[in-house]
Amino acid sequence: MGTTRVTNHRYRTYTELEDRLHNHVDNLFNTYSKLLLLRMDLSYRKYSTVFNEQDIHGLCADMSQLEYAMKNLTGIAGYSWAAEYGEDHRHHVHVAIFINGQKRNKPWALFKEIRNLWDEVTLGEGNAYRCVPNVFYENKSEKVITWDNRKGRDEMKYIISYMAKCEQKPYGDISRISTVAESTRRGRSRSHC
């Protein structure tokens, strides 16, 4: 299945970032048969010292530490994140965690593990928020999508296109996308119709 671009037209986006995010989804589905999307926002506690003092370099350093710590968690197929700055949350990141649906089919336990790691990385000054799918949302995350479900893949792309929005990015596109493991070629081969 070729890469399609599914954009949330409410936001002006960095086209190149959006393309990279959407290619990442397709590359993950080339390796994993089932994925589940967990959306998180990571920031700093409002009344912490670091809330007012943190800069973009410190945020990126904290994210690098978190990425390294996440390597020990079971079931993460990939991830992407994009840094932003806003008056309410100051420096923060939007994160998409792609969960291997063969290993986990619910996001809550993994969210708690990542939240605990973020708390360790930020020395107790971090805040982690799970973006729970709202019943009013047309496209919902946190459901298992199979590799051949075009509609589900497009819904994932629509959801993560938010991460590519230009708004609240005074430093431009500061983001990271995980590398995708090579397919093992084990199991039944996929038939393409």
Secondary structure, DSSP 8 states (H G I E B T S, - for coil): --------TTS-B-HHHHHHHHHHHHHHHHH-SEEEEEEEEEEE-TTSHHHHH--HHHHHHHHHHHHHHHTTSTTEEEEEEEEEEETTTEEEEEEEEEEETTT-S-SHHHHHHHHHHHHHHTTT-EEEEE----TT-SS--SS-EETT-HHHHHHHHHHHGGGGBSTT-TT---EEE---------SS-----
